[in-house]
Amino acid sequence: MPSQPPIGEPAPADGALPAAALASLGRTTLSAYVHVPFCRTRCGYCDFNTYTASELAGMAADDYLAAVLAEFDLAARTLGEVSLDTVFFGGGTPTLLGAPRLVKLLDALRDRFGLSSNVEVTTEANPETVDADTFFELRAGGFTRISLGMQSVVPHVLATLERSHTPGRGLDAAQWAADAGFDHVSLDLIFGTPGESEADWGMSLQAIAETPADHISAYSLIVEEGTRLALRVRRGALSMPDDDELAAKYLMAEEFLTRQGFTNYETSNWARLGGECRHNLAYWHGSNWWGFGPGAHSHIGGVRFWNRRHPRSYTAQLMAGNSPAQARELLSAEERRTERIMLELRLSSGLPLNVLTEPERERAESIVSEDLGKFHDGRLVLTLRGRLLADGIALRLLG
């Protein structure tokens, strides 16, 4: 079951934003996230806002497309003349729409907003939903980056995760993307799956060396309440690894990827030079973005709002001429500062010390004395040991 959004306050039916929020658009980049909620099957560990065909009772992809185009129009009226620096199609499985529909959506964003001259346009892809022709169509249509959900190359690990693709498919898809002209290809990996040995994890890492990928995301598996994985763990059918095992696998990833020419630029992300995901960096730096689609979240100038979750409810609102936003919250200056600490501390560039209060700077001194961080150019930068404890260190800083 997908996790639930916060409560918030009612969002205006016309999608209007406060003048102060709109004023921020000239001071930072603007990004677009397009949520595609369709999946062929639901993976056992997933709590994203996604739906299979049976759960949507025959709702057509073109109904979704019409609704998202209507939200594009709403956002264009609300934001005025702006251009997009990054665009990211996520899900769900965006490539289930097919390359022609994805290109149509990108063309519509270009028409409504304009795209910067060096725009980054990414789509996520399940390796089983693409072939070589898909990537040629996407590249010709203006996409610049592919993010492939590989997770593992080990059959029993994929089976535990209930992933639908075959072990080598992600590797093939990465090569197809490069052959189609994509300079930026990302692979997503998960470590810490029940039953995964260090040798299994090493096999998945080693497979990366045989691909043209210039970006790797490696996440520790999290058991989310309401998922089939959580039920199996609670019943004792699966045992989750302990923190020491997870730390060992993270260090394996750091050592291997560094040897392969990757650099860690965010706690869970590594890239070769120039391969960093600018869209995700916009999130981590608290920039502005509009999230389109069912359940998508947005942030404009300290106003966070989120759409109705179910595709039918989302579509009905837009077809009635209303905003699909379910609720919103206006972040205070202190809330934004707190978020900045939580997010920027995860970056290799670190957190500017001038963001911290005097008591927080004293705590930062203690963190540095324990070799969990270091001071560099007026910033607090986590060490490798500190990266293993990044979230806890952020909470410790905040007191």
Buried (B, 14 or more C-beta within 10 A) or exposed (E): EBEEBEEBEEBBEEBEBEEEBBEBBEEBBBBBBBBBBBBEBBBBBBBBBBBEBEBBEEBEBEBBBEBBBBBBEBBBEBBEEBEBBBBBBBBBBBBBBBBEBBBBBBEBBBEBBEBEEEBBBBBBBBBBBBEBEBBBBBBEBBBBBBBBBBBBBBEBBBEBBBBBBEBEBBBBBBBBBBEBEBEBBBBBBBBBBBEBBEEBBBBBBEBBEEBBBBBBBBBBBEBBEEBBBBBBBEEEEBEBBEEEBBBEBBBBBBEBBEEBEBBBBBBBBBBBEEBBBBBBBBBBBBBBBBBBBBBBBBBBBBBBBBBBBBBBBBBBBBEEEBBBBBBBBBBEEEEBBBBBBBBBBBBBBBBEBEBBEEEBBEBBEEBBEEEBBBEEEEBBBBBBEBBBBBEEBBEBBBE
